[in-house]
C-alpha cells in the first residue's frame, strides 16, 4: 500500500476545456475528490512558457501544432494540494488519449483526442513542483485549513 503523503500538483485546463465550457465540470471533479485548490488563474501561455513546458517535444514535427493549440485561447491553471493528490488526479483525468480513457474520467467522458484532451496533469512530485513554479508566483499560492480535510482523509493520513 502506498504511503500517504501531502502533495501538490498542477492542472492546466487546455483551450478545448475552456471553449467547450467544461471548466466548472472539471473543477468540480477535483473538489468532490477532496483536493484543496491552492491556486487558480486564467492566462494565455507565452512562446517561452509553451517551449519550456513542452521542451521534451520541441524537436518533434508536431510541436508547432501543439504550440498553436495551446496558444489558441486562454487556459485555466490550477494548483491543487492533498494526500497523494498526484496519483488521485491522474486517475480522475485518465490516460492521455481520450479514446483510451475509462468512462468516468475527465478524458473518458469528454475527449477522443491525444492533443485536445482537455487537461494537463503533472506526472510526478518533481514535475509538479517545477510546473507549479513555472506558472505560479509564490504569492499566488495559498495555504489554509480546509474544514472537511479530516472527514475526507481519515485517521491513517494524520
C-alpha positions as YAML, in Angstrom:
chain: A
units: angstrom
residues:
- id: 1
  name: UNK
  ca: [0.00, 0.00, 0.00]
- id: 2
  name: UNK
  ca: [1.32, 3.44, -0.97]
- id: 3
  name: UNK
  ca: [2.33, 5.61, 1.96]
- id: 4
  name: UNK
  ca: [0.09, 8.67, 2.34]
- id: 5
  name: UNK
  ca: [1.83, 11.99, 1.79]
- id: 6
  name: UNK
  ca: [0.64, 15.51, 1.21]
- id: 7
  name: UNK
  ca: [1.50, 16.62, -2.31]
- id: 8
  name: UNK
  ca: [0.88, 19.49, -4.70]
- id: 9
  name: UNK
  ca: [0.13, 19.23, -8.41]
- id: 10
  name: UNK
  ca: [-0.57, 21.40, -11.43]
- id: 11
  name: UNK
  ca: [-3.58, 21.18, -13.72]
- id: 12
  name: UNK
  ca: [-3.85, 23.08, -16.96]
- id: 13
  name: UNK
  ca: [-7.35, 23.29, -18.36]
- id: 14
  name: UNK
  ca: [-6.44, 23.49, -22.02]
- id: 15
  name: UNK
  ca: [-8.15, 25.61, -24.71]
- id: 16
  name: UNK
  ca: [-10.67, 22.89, -25.59]
- id: 17
  name: UNK
  ca: [-11.86, 22.71, -21.96]
- id: 18
  name: UNK
  ca: [-12.46, 26.47, -21.94]
- id: 19
  name: UNK
  ca: [-14.00, 26.62, -25.43]
- id: 20
  name: UNK
  ca: [-16.34, 23.71, -24.63]
- id: 21
  name: UNK
  ca: [-17.46, 25.30, -21.33]
- id: 22
  name: UNK
  ca: [-16.18, 22.40, -19.21]
- id: 23
  name: UNK
  ca: [-14.27, 24.48, -16.64]
- id: 24
  name: UNK
  ca: [-16.89, 24.07, -13.90]
- id: 25
  name: UNK
  ca: [-17.39, 20.34, -14.52]
- id: 26
  name: UNK
  ca: [-13.64, 19.66, -14.41]
- id: 27
  name: UNK
  ca: [-13.05, 21.81, -11.33]
- id: 28
  name: UNK
  ca: [-15.96, 20.14, -9.55]
- id: 29
  name: UNK
  ca: [-14.43, 16.68, -10.04]
- id: 30
  name: UNK
  ca: [-11.26, 17.72, -8.21]
- id: 31
  name: UNK
  ca: [-13.24, 19.41, -5.44]
- id: 32
  name: UNK
  ca: [-15.54, 16.41, -4.99]
- id: 33
  name: UNK
  ca: [-12.49, 14.19, -4.57]
- id: 34
  name: UNK
  ca: [-11.48, 16.38, -1.64]
- id: 35
  name: UNK
  ca: [-8.49, 18.10, -3.18]
- id: 36
  name: UNK
  ca: [-7.69, 21.60, -2.00]
- id: 37
  name: UNK
  ca: [-7.39, 24.42, -4.52]
- id: 38
  name: UNK
  ca: [-4.31, 26.40, -3.52]
- id: 39
  name: UNK
  ca: [-4.03, 28.48, -6.69]
- id: 40
  name: UNK
  ca: [-6.18, 29.34, -9.71]
- id: 41
  name: UNK
  ca: [-5.83, 31.78, -12.57]
- id: 42
  name: UNK
  ca: [-6.67, 32.29, -16.22]
- id: 43
  name: UNK
  ca: [-3.82, 33.07, -18.62]
- id: 44
  name: UNK
  ca: [-2.57, 32.92, -22.17]
- id: 45
  name: UNK
  ca: [0.66, 30.97, -22.46]
- id: 46
  name: UNK
  ca: [3.68, 32.77, -23.97]
- id: 47
  name: UNK
  ca: [6.08, 31.28, -26.53]
- id: 48
  name: UNK
  ca: [8.71, 30.94, -23.81]
- id: 49
  name: UNK
  ca: [6.38, 29.09, -21.42]
- id: 50
  name: UNK
  ca: [4.98, 26.75, -24.07]
- id: 51
  name: UNK
  ca: [8.51, 25.88, -25.21]
- id: 52
  name: UNK
  ca: [9.67, 25.35, -21.62]
- id: 53
  name: UNK
  ca: [6.61, 23.30, -20.66]
- id: 54
  name: UNK
  ca: [6.82, 21.10, -23.76]
- id: 55
  name: UNK
  ca: [10.63, 21.08, -24.07]
- id: 56
  name: UNK
  ca: [10.56, 17.28, -24.36]
- id: 57
  name: UNK
  ca: [8.51, 17.66, -27.58]
- id: 58
  name: UNK
  ca: [10.14, 20.74, -29.12]
- id: 59
  name: UNK
  ca: [12.06, 18.70, -31.74]
- id: 60
  name: UNK
  ca: [9.00, 16.71, -32.81]
- id: 61
  name: UNK
  ca: [7.35, 17.52, -36.15]
- id: 62
  name: UNK
  ca: [4.00, 18.11, -34.41]
- id: 63
  name: UNK
  ca: [5.34, 20.67, -31.90]
- id: 64
  name: UNK
  ca: [4.09, 23.68, -33.89]
- id: 65
  name: UNK
  ca: [0.59, 22.17, -33.83]
- id: 66
  name: UNK
  ca: [0.76, 21.79, -30.04]
- id: 67
  name: UNK
  ca: [2.08, 25.34, -29.66]
- id: 68
  name: UNK
  ca: [-0.70, 26.79, -31.86]
- id: 69
  name: UNK
  ca: [-3.33, 24.79, -29.98]
- id: 70
  name: UNK
  ca: [-2.04, 25.81, -26.53]
- id: 71
  name: UNK
  ca: [-2.00, 29.49, -27.58]
- id: 72
  name: UNK
  ca: [-5.40, 29.45, -29.32]
- id: 73
  name: UNK
  ca: [-7.31, 30.55, -26.23]
- id: 74
  name: UNK
  ca: [-6.74, 31.35, -22.56]
- id: 75
  name: UNK
  ca: [-6.29, 28.43, -20.20]
- id: 76
  name: UNK
  ca: [-7.14, 27.96, -16.56]
- id: 77
  name: UNK
  ca: [-4.23, 26.99, -14.32]
- id: 78
  name: UNK
  ca: [-4.89, 25.19, -11.05]
- id: 79
  name: UNK
  ca: [-2.54, 24.27, -8.23]
- id: 80
  name: UNK
  ca: [-4.04, 21.54, -6.06]
- id: 81
  name: UNK
  ca: [-2.97, 20.02, -2.76]
- id: 82
  name: UNK
  ca: [-3.95, 16.85, -0.97]
- id: 83
  name: UNK
  ca: [-2.92, 13.44, 0.27]
- id: 84
  name: UNK
  ca: [-1.41, 11.52, -2.67]
- id: 85
  name: UNK
  ca: [-3.01, 14.09, -4.95]
- id: 86
  name: UNK
  ca: [-0.80, 13.37, -7.98]
- id: 87
  name: UNK
  ca: [-1.98, 9.78, -8.35]
- id: 88
  name: UNK
  ca: [-5.56, 10.77, -7.43]
- id: 89
  name: UNK
  ca: [-5.58, 13.48, -10.11]
- id: 90
  name: UNK
  ca: [-4.09, 11.14, -12.73]
- id: 91
  name: UNK
  ca: [-6.99, 8.71, -12.10]
- id: 92
  name: UNK
  ca: [-9.57, 11.49, -12.34]
- id: 93
  name: UNK
  ca: [-8.01, 12.77, -15.57]
- id: 94
  name: UNK
  ca: [-7.45, 9.41, -17.30]
- id: 95
  name: UNK
  ca: [-4.84, 8.39, -19.91]
- id: 96
  name: UNK
  ca: [-3.55, 10.93, -22.44]
- id: 97
  name: UNK
  ca: [-5.60, 9.65, -25.37]
- id: 98
  name: UNK
  ca: [-9.27, 10.27, -24.67]
- id: 99
  name: UNK
  ca: [-10.35, 7.27, -26.75]
- id: 100
  name: UNK
  ca: [-8.35, 5.01, -24.38]
- id: 101
  name: UNK
  ca: [-9.65, 6.58, -21.16]
- id: 102
  name: UNK
  ca: [-12.23, 4.86, -18.99]
- id: 103
  name: UNK
  ca: [-15.72, 6.28, -18.69]
- id: 104
  name: UNK
  ca: [-15.92, 8.33, -15.51]
- id: 105
  name: UNK
  ca: [-12.56, 10.01, -16.07]
- id: 106
  name: UNK
  ca: [-12.43, 13.55, -17.49]
- id: 107
  name: UNK
  ca: [-10.86, 12.41, -20.75]
- id: 108
  name: UNK
  ca: [-13.01, 9.28, -20.91]
- id: 109
  name: UNK
  ca: [-16.18, 11.32, -20.60]
- id: 110
  name: UNK
  ca: [-15.27, 14.33, -22.76]
- id: 111
  name: UNK
  ca: [-12.34, 13.60, -25.11]
- id: 112
  name: UNK
  ca: [-11.49, 11.47, -28.13]
- id: 113
  name: UNK
  ca: [-8.08, 13.03, -28.81]
- id: 114
  name: UNK
  ca: [-4.47, 12.84, -27.66]
- id: 115
  name: UNK
  ca: [-3.89, 16.57, -28.16]
- id: 116
  name: UNK
  ca: [-7.31, 18.04, -27.45]
- id: 117
  name: UNK
  ca: [-7.62, 16.08, -24.25]
- id: 118
  name: UNK
  ca: [-8.89, 18.91, -22.04]
- id: 119
  name: UNK
  ca: [-6.30, 18.91, -19.27]
- id: 120
  name: UNK
  ca: [-2.65, 18.56, -18.44]
- id: 121
  name: UNK
  ca: [-1.81, 16.97, -15.08]
- id: 122
  name: UNK
  ca: [1.65, 16.68, -13.53]
- id: 123
  name: UNK
  ca: [3.01, 13.13, -13.51]
- id: 124
  name: UNK
  ca: [5.40, 13.17, -10.51]
- id: 125
  name: UNK
  ca: [6.28, 15.13, -7.40]
- id: 126
  name: UNK
  ca: [9.35, 16.63, -9.06]
- id: 127
  name: UNK
  ca: [7.47, 17.58, -12.23]
- id: 128
  name: UNK
  ca: [4.58, 19.02, -10.23]
- id: 129
  name: UNK
  ca: [6.84, 21.31, -8.20]
- id: 130
  name: UNK
  ca: [8.68, 22.53, -11.33]
- id: 131
  name: UNK
  ca: [5.39, 23.12, -13.18]
- id: 132
  name: UNK
  ca: [3.79, 24.96, -10.27]
- id: 133
  name: UNK
  ca: [6.84, 27.26, -10.12]
- id: 134
  name: UNK
  ca: [6.64, 27.76, -13.88]
- id: 135
  name: UNK
  ca: [3.05, 29.01, -13.82]
- id: 136
  name: UNK
  ca: [2.54, 30.45, -10.31]
- id: 137
  name: UNK
  ca: [4.40, 33.01, -8.23]
- id: 138
  name: UNK
  ca: [4.71, 32.10, -4.57]
- id: 139
  name: UNK
  ca: [2.25, 34.86, -3.56]
- id: 140
  name: UNK
  ca: [-0.38, 33.33, -5.87]
- id: 141
  name: UNK
  ca: [-0.46, 30.11, -3.81]
- id: 142
  name: UNK
  ca: [-2.47, 29.88, -0.60]
- id: 143
  name: UNK
  ca: [-2.07, 27.69, 2.46]
- id: 144
  name: UNK
  ca: [-5.24, 27.45, 4.52]
- id: 145
  name: UNK
  ca: [-7.12, 24.98, 6.67]
- id: 146
  name: UNK
  ca: [-9.89, 23.18, 4.81]
- id: 147
  name: UNK
  ca: [-12.64, 22.22, 7.22]
- id: 148
  name: UNK
  ca: [-13.50, 18.91, 5.53]
- id: 149
  name: UNK
  ca: [-9.89, 17.63, 5.50]
- id: 150
  name: UNK
  ca: [-10.30, 15.23, 8.44]
- id: 151
  name: UNK
  ca: [-13.54, 13.84, 7.04]
- id: 152
  name: UNK
  ca: [-12.04, 13.13, 3.62]
- id: 153
  name: UNK
  ca: [-8.65, 11.81, 4.73]
- id: 154
  name: UNK
  ca: [-9.44, 9.82, 7.89]
- id: 155
  name: UNK
  ca: [-7.05, 8.99, 10.72]
- id: 156
  name: UNK
  ca: [-4.47, 6.95, 8.78]
- id: 157
  name: UNK
  ca: [-3.33, 10.08, 6.93]
- id: 158
  name: UNK
  ca: [-2.53, 12.17, 10.00]
...
